[in-house]
Amino acid sequence: MYKFETKNKKPLYVQLYEQIKEDIINNYQLEEKLPSIRKVMTTYNISKNTVEAAYSQLVIEGYIESFPKKGYLVISNEFQNFKTKDLDTKPYKEEEIRYDFFPAKLHKDTFPLKLWKRIYSKALDETIELGMYSDKQGEYSLRVELAKYLNHSRAVNCSAEQIIMTNGFADSLSILAMLFNNKIKNFSIEKPGYHVARKVFLNHNYNIDDIPINKEGIDIEKLQNGFSSLLYVTPSHQYPTGVTMPIANRMKLLTWAENTNSYIIEDDYDTELSYFNKPIPSLQGLDLKERVIYFGTFSKALSPALRVGYLVLPKQLIEKYKQEFIYHACRVCLITQKTLELFMKEGFWEKHLRRVRTINKKKHNLMKNQLEEKLGSTIKIEAQGGGLAILINPKVELNWQKLEKLAQKEKIKLHYTKERTNNNWQALMMGFGSFKEEEIEKAVSAFSKIWFESIN
Ligand SMILES: Cc1ncc(COP(=O)(O)O)c(C=O)c1O
């Protein structure tokens, strides 16, 4: 007997259909006859429409068929595999952490949530077209705002037509790896350098040429003796050492690209968070020969969770992109793009940048003071003054393994450049962005305890 619940939100016909389906799978033989519609109506005191709707659903799904003079017969009952099993829904247990020095995280309060909600809803109310595919390169009007911002704040020489919105660094780089795939096989990267760049190009079967870093950024002489015609650099704030490339070397780099017909990928990932100097203008802005591809992201100053990045292609490459990426839909959600566009257009982005810089400059200084006060002469500061972390190394003999073990015991999460540079350079990344100001002292205190215990 089937049972029906009148309080159940499911329509009656769905309740009937589900029970008959279960019955067919478990109890019926092939070609066995189902009770007639009238019989079901009278047995359960339900309407003809309800029974017909249930049977019709079973016909559509291929369980039964109606045969003249025979009625409804089972034509398939081999659907056991589709029976729903109880899912193992153990609650996700988050690692318990007291202090996380993650170097690429902003505190939740840094995000302008109230404002974003308001603009998000305004963006939805305005002309947003959710019934169609959005612009493949990213919304044109957002690209116009971005081009204006890049021109005046980073001296990037570009128009909206040259910008492609992406969902972050790896997406931008994958596009390039695919764009050059038939022509270029070798890819140069800074050593130490950002491991994601290496990984993306390895995944696309490029040969990697590691070019060492010196006090002025990438070693140009070594580059000139290298073998590739595509180079990835972070000239404004070298990742991870923090070195800024002087103007003379920038010019040399551009000459190299021009003479060898090479392209330079400039990753300008965190210059918005420069606390003491006015960030030096982009390499792209100095380039008169269209050899620089410029990368940017909203991850550092707005939110890494929104997943919005972009690349600016030289004009000759944008034409190639348009021809070859005809299938490639934009990977940033249209509503996010429209919200960001309004955020920029109405002047909030500029204000937000000032606020984020002020907040994080304070945290930077607090972290630096605390490190100097609590760890004193046992550390050397390797990089400071920008981004979301201060990099340190021991000046004394430190047992790194012991430090790691103690950190785990004390639920302190530490982050090492080794893990992000293909093992090419070691320093501790003392991220401050994720802390509240008042937490920094306690965090460094807890860290200093395990630090001193790890000194040999
Ligand atoms: C060197 C470097 N480039 C770019 C990015 C930006 O990555 P995404 O835009 O994917 O968040 C980061 C983020 O940490 C980075 O460290």
The ligand as an ORCA input file, in Angstrom:
! r2SCAN-3c Opt
* xyz 0 1
  C      53.368     36.593     -7.214
  C      51.881     36.600     -7.266
  N      51.273     36.914     -8.416
  C      49.939     36.967     -8.507
  C      49.127     36.675     -7.433
  C      47.635     36.804     -7.591
  O      46.985     35.618     -7.670
  P      45.407     35.563     -7.956
  O      45.079     36.706     -8.875
  O      45.219     34.241     -8.617
  O      44.723     35.643     -6.647
  C      49.712     36.308     -6.218
  C      48.869     35.958     -5.049
  O      49.290     35.628     -3.985
  C      51.122     36.272     -6.132
  O      51.733     35.960     -4.979
*
